[in-house]
Amino acid sequence: MAQLEKDLTKGNVWKQLVLFAIPFFASNLIQSVYSVADMMIVSRFGGTDSVSGVSISSMVMLIVTNLAAGIATGGTVMIGQFLGAGEREKIKKSISTLFITLAVLAVILTGGLVAFINPLLEVLNTPAEAFKEAYGYLLISLLGIVFILGYNALGAVMRGMGDGKTPLKFVTVACVVNIVLDIVFVKELHMGAAGAAGATVIAQGVSMISCVVYLIRNRFIFDFHLSSFRFAGEMFVMLIKVGLPSAVQQAATNFSFLVLGAQINRIAGVAASAATGIVSKFNSFALLPEVAVSMSVAAMISQNMGVGDIKRTKKVTGYGLVLCCGISIVIFTFVQVFPHEVFRLFGAKEDVVNVGVLYMRSFSFEYVVMPFIVALNGVFIGTGNGWVSLITDTTSAFLVRIPLAVYLGTTAGLGVFGIGCAVPCATFVGTLITFAFYLSGCWKKSTIIARPQKEIF
C-alpha cells in the first residue's frame, strides 16, 4: 500500500512538482493520443462526414467528461488534505462516497441524454450529411459513460494519494486497446464514427477494470469490497462543496465552445465543422502539459494545506506558473509557424485545411494567455476554493466568449476567424479576474480542514 502513497509536504518543491507532473502529463498525453487517433483514423478511412460527426458529438461528451472530472477533482482535494492531516478513516469515507456519487451520476446522465440525442444534435445545427455519423458516435459514447466516470474517479483518488504512476499504467493499456480497435472497427469493418466510439468505450472499460484489480492486489487503502461502499452524508456535502464548482466551471466552459461550434456549423458548413473538430482535438493535446502542471499544483497544495503550510503553497504556485508560461510559448510558436501541418497530420482534405488555418491563426493566441489562468486555478482547486474558478470561467464564457463570437463571426462578418478571436479575448478577461482573486488572499483559507496556518503572509 505504501508505494501507492506519496508525501508532497516535504522535500524540494521544484523537483517534486516536476516529478509529479511528468507521469500525470504522460498519462494525459497517452489518453489524448488515443483520442487523436480516433480523429486521425476516422479522417483517413471515414471521410469528412465522419470527422464532422465525431467533432460534434465529442463536444457533447467533453462536457459530460469534464462534469465528472470536476466532481472527481473535489475527491482529489479532499483525499489530499486528509492524507496531509493523517486522517485515514476520512480518506476511506471520501473514496467510497466519490465512487457512489459518480455511479449514480452515470445512470442519470446515460438515461437523460440518450432520450434527447436527436433534439440535441438538431440544436447544434449538425449538418444533414453528418447527422447519422454524429448520432452513432454519441449514442455509443453515452452508453459507456459508466466507464468514463469510473476512470475519472480512480484517477482522482490516485492523484489525491500523491500517486501519478498508477494511472499512467492503465491509460497506456487503454491507448493500445483503443488504437487496435479503431483500426479494426473503422478501417476494416467500415463502422465510421460509431466504430471509433465503440473502440474508446471498450478501451476505457478495460482500463478501469484492470486498475481496480491492480489496486486490490496491492492492498490499497480502499479494498473495493461491496460492504465498503458506504455513503457518508458529511463527505458528500463536502464533495459537492469542493467539486461542484469545478464541475460546473468545466461544463460551462465546454458548453460555450459547444455554442461556438453550433455557430460555425450554421454559418460555414461541414468543412468548417470538421476543421474546428480537428482544432479541438489538437487543443486538448496542446494544453496537456499545462493541465498536468495545474493538477499537480492542486494535488501538492491540497496536501500542504492539510498541514497548514502557506509558505510552501506559495512556492508551488510560483513554480507552476513558470512551468506553464514556458510550455505555452513553445506551443504558440509551433502553431503560428506550422498551422497547415497540424491539419495535414489528421489527413484533412484541402477545403478543411483552408478554413481550419483561418480559425487556428486567431484561436492560437489562447496559448499566450491560458497559462496564467490554468496555474492559478490549481491554487483555488487545491485549497478547496473552486468557486473562484467557477466565477472566473463562467464570466469569461458567457459574458465575453459567446457574445463576442456572435458579434465577430456574424455581425462583423469575420466568420471562423472572428469566432477564433473571441476565445483568447475571453481567456484574457478571465486571467484578470483570476489575478484579482489571488491577490485578495481568499485562497489561504481551506474549506476542508480548519487548522492553524504556518504562514499567513
N, C-alpha and C positions, 0 to 999 in steps of 0.2 A: 504493500500500500504506500509506503513512504516514497517510492520513486514516482508516484503519481501526484505528489505534492511538492511545492517549492515555495520557500520563504522569500518574498520580494521586499521585505522591510529592512534588509541588511545588505552590505556589500556595495560595490561600485555602481552608482546609478546608471552611468552611461553604458557600461558593459552589460548590466542586467537588462536594460531597455532594448539594446540591440539584439542580445542573445534570445530574449523572449519574443521579440518581434519577428525574428528570422523564421522560426518554424510556423508561426501564425501566418506570416506572409506566404511562405511556401505552401501552406495548406490552402489559403485562399487563391493562390496562383493556380494550383492544380485544379481546384474547383472551377475556376474561371476558364481554364484550358478546356475542360470538357463542355462548358457552356459555349465557348467559342467554337469548339469542334462541331457542336450541333449546327451552328450557323454556317460554318465553312462547308460541311458535308452536304447540308441541305442546299446551299447555294450552288455547289458544283453538280449535284445529282438530282435536285428537285426543281430548280428554276426560280424565277423571280416571284411567282405567286406563292410558292412555298416559303421563301425567305420573308415575304411580307406577312404571311400567316404566323410564322414563328415570331417575327418582330412585334406584332400587335399583341399576341397572346402572352408573350414574355413580359410585356409591360404590366399586364394584369397580375401575372404570377410574381413579379418583382414586388408588387405591393403586398401580396399575401406573405411572401418570404420575409420581407422587412418588418411586417407587423409581428410575425413570430419572433424574428431576431431581436426586435426591440424589447419584447417581454422577456425573452431569454437573457438579454443584457442585464435586466433587473436581477435575474438569478445570479449572474456572474458577480455583480457588485455585492449582493448580499453574502454570497459564499465567501468572497474575498475578504470582506470586512469581518465576518465571523471567524474566518481562518486566522486573520491577523490578531483577533482578540482571543483566540484559543477556545471558542465556544463550539465544540464539535457536534453536540446534540442538535444545535440550531442549524448546523450545516446539513445534517441528515433531513431535518424537517423542511429546509429550504429546497433541497433536491427533490424530495417526494412531492411537495406542493407544486413545484415548477412542472414536473412531468405530468401530473394530473391536470393542471390548468391548461397546458398545451394540448393534451389529448382531447379534452372537452372542446377546445377551440378548433381543433382539426375537424371534429364531427360537425360543428356548427358551420364552419366555412365551406366544407365539402357540400353539405346539403343545401346551404343557401345559394352558393354561386352556381352549382350545376343547374339549378332550376332557372337561372336567369342568363344562361350563356348567350342565347340569341339576342335578347334586348341589349345586353352589354356590348356585343360586337357591333350592333347597329348604332348605338350611341357613340362608339369610337370611330364611326364613319369608315368601317372596314370596306375596302374596295371589293366589288362584287366578285371579281375573278380570284380573290384571295380568301373569300369567306369560308369556303369548305375547309381549306387548309388551316385557317385560324381556329375554326370550330374543333377540328380533330385534335390539334395540339392542346387547346385549352381544356377540353373535356378530360383527356388522359392525364394531364398535369394536375387537374383538380382532384381526380380520383387517387392521386398519390400524395396528397397534402400531408397525410399522417407521417410519411417518411421525411418530408421536408421539415416538419416541425420537430420530429424526433431527433433528426440530425442536429438541428439548431440547439435543442435542449442539451444534448450530450456535449456539444462544443462549448456551450456557455458554462456548463459545470466544470469542464476541464480547465478553461481559462481562469475561472474563479479559484481553482485549486493551484494555480500557477503552473499548469502543465500545458505546454504548447505542442509537445511532440506526439502525444497520443492521437489527437485529431488528424495530424498530418498523415499518420499511417493509414487511416481508414478513408480519408478523402482520396488518397492515392489508389486504393482499391476501387473506389467509385469511379475515378477517372478512367482507369484501364477498362473496367466493365462497360462504361458509357461509350467510349470510343469504339470498342469492338462491336457493341450492339448497334451503334449509329451506322456503321458500315453495313452490317447485316440487314437492318430494317430499312434504311434509306437507299443505299446503293443496290443491294442485292434483291430485296423484296419490294422496292419502289413504293414504300409506305409514306413518303413525303414528310410533312411536318408531324403527323401523328406518330410516325416511326421514331423521330427524334425525341418526342415527348416520352414515348414508351421506354426508350433507352435510358433516359435520365431518371425516370421513376424507379425502374428496376435497379439501376446503379445506386441510387440513394438508399433504397431498401436494403441492399446487400451491405452497404457501408454501415448503416445504423445497426443492423442485427450483429454484424461482426464486431462492432465496437462494444456492444453490450456484453457479448460473450467474453471478450478480452478483459473487460473491467471485472467481471465476475471471477474469472480465473486468477486475476491479480489481486484479489481480496480488497477491492475498492471500498471506501468508507460507506458507500451505499450498496447493499447486497442484491437489490432487484428482486427480492422475494415478494410475492404477492401481498403478504402481511405487512411489508414495509411501506407499501404505498398508502400513506395516511395523509389526509388533507388537514393541514393546520391553518385555521382561520386567521391567526395573527400573522402568519407568514404570507398568506395570500394577500392580505391588506397591504403588507409591506412590499410584496412583489408588484402589485398594481401601482402602488405609490411611486416606486422607483422605476419600474419597467414600462408602465403605460405611457408616460410622456415620451419616452424614446420610441415606443411602438407607433404612437400617433404621429410623432415628428417624421419618422421614416416613411410611414404610409402617406402622409400629406405631401412630402417632397416628391415621392414617386407618382402620386396622383397628379401633381402639377405637370410632370413630364408626360403623363398619360394624356392630359388635356392638350399639351403641345403636340403630341403625336397625332391626336384626333384632328387638330387644326391642319397639320401638314397633310394628312390623308385627304382632307376636304379640299385644300387649295392646290395640291401638287400631284396627287395620284399615286399609283402603285410603285413606281420607280423611287419616288421620294420616301415612301413608306419603307421600302427595303433599305434605302440609304440610311435613314435615321435609325433603323434597327441595327445596322452594322456599327454606326457611331455609338449606339447604346452599349453594344457588346464590347467594343473597344474601350469605351469609357469605364465600364465595370472592371476591365482588365488594367487600365492605366491607373486607376485610383487604388488598386490593391495595396501597394506599398504604404500609402498614406493611411489607409484604413487599418492596416496591420499595426502601424505605429500608434494610431489613435486608440485602438482597442487594447494594445499593450500598455499605453499610458493609463487607460481606465482600470485595467487589472492591477497594475502596480500601485496606483493611487488608492484603490479600494482597500488593499491590504495595509498600506501606510496610514490611511485614515482610521483603520481598525485599531491602530496603536496610537493614534492622535499626533502623528509626525507631520506637521505642516511644512517644516523646512525641507524635508526630503520630497514632499509632494511638489513644492515649487521647482526643485531641481528636475524632477521627472518632466514637468510641464515644459520647462525651457529646452531641455534636450529633445523632447518630442517635436517641438516647433521647429527647431533647427533641422532635424531629420526630414520633416515634411516639406520644408521650403527647398532643400537640396534636391529631393526627389522630383518636386514639381517643375523645377527649372529644366531638368533633363527631359521630362515628358513633353512639356510645351515646345521646346526646341525641336524635338523629333517630329511632332505633328505639323509644325509650321514648315519644316523642310521637306517632309515626305508624306503629304496628305494622300496623294494618289496611290502610293504603295500600301497604305492602310486598307483601302478598299479592294485593291487587286489581291491582297493577301486572302481575302474572303471569296475570291473568284467572282467578284461583282461584274455585271455587264457594263458596257460603256455608258449607257444612259444613267445607270445607278451611280457610277463613279462621278459623272459630271455634276449631278445635283448634290451628291454627298460631299464633294470637296467644298462647295459653297457653304454648306452647313457646318462642316468641320472647321473651316477657317475662322468663323466667328465663335463657334462653340468652344474652341480650344483655349480661349482666354480664361475659361473656367479654371484651368490648371494653375493660373497665376495667383488667383485669389482664394482658391479652395484650401490650401494648407493651413491657413490661419484658423479658419472655422473648424476644420477637422481636428487639429491638435487640441484646441481649447474645448471642443465638445467632449474630448476624452476626460478632461478635468471635471466637467459638470456631471458626466455619467458616473465616473469613478467615485465621486463624493455623494452620489445619490440625489443630485440636483438636476435631473434630466428635464425638469420643467423649463430650464433656461434654454436648452436646445430646442424644445418644443416651441417656445415663443419666437425664437430666432428664425427657425426654418419655416414655420407656418406664415410668419410675417413676410419673409422674403419670397415665399412661393406664391401666396395668394394676393398680396398687395403689390408685388413687383413683377415676378416672373410671368404669370399668366396675363395680367393686363398689358404689360409691355410687349409680350409676344403677339398678342392680338393686334396691338397698335402697329408695331413694326412689320409684322408679317402680312397683315391685310390692309389696314388703313393707309400706312405709308408705302405699301406696295413692294416691300423688300423681300417678300416670300420667305424661303427657308433660311436665307442668310440673316434676315431680320429676326426670325424666331431664334436662331442660334445666338444672336447678340443678347437676347433677353436673359439667357442662362447665366453668364458671368456677371451681368449687371445686378441680378437678384442676389447672387452669392456675395458680391461686394457689400451690398446693403446688410446682408446677414452677418458679415465679418465685423462691420462697425458695431452692430448691436451686441455681438458676442464679446468684443473687447470691452464694451461698456460694462457688461455684467461681470466680466472677470476682474476688472479694476475695482468694482464695488466690493469685492471680497465675500460675496454671498456664498461662494463655494466652500468656504472654510468651515462651515457647519455641516457635519454629516447628518443625514436624515435617518440613518440606521442605528448607529451606536453613539450614544451620548457619553463622552468621556473627556477629561481634561486634555487640552492640546499642548504639545511640547513647545510649539512656537506659534504665535498668532500673527506677528508682523515680520 
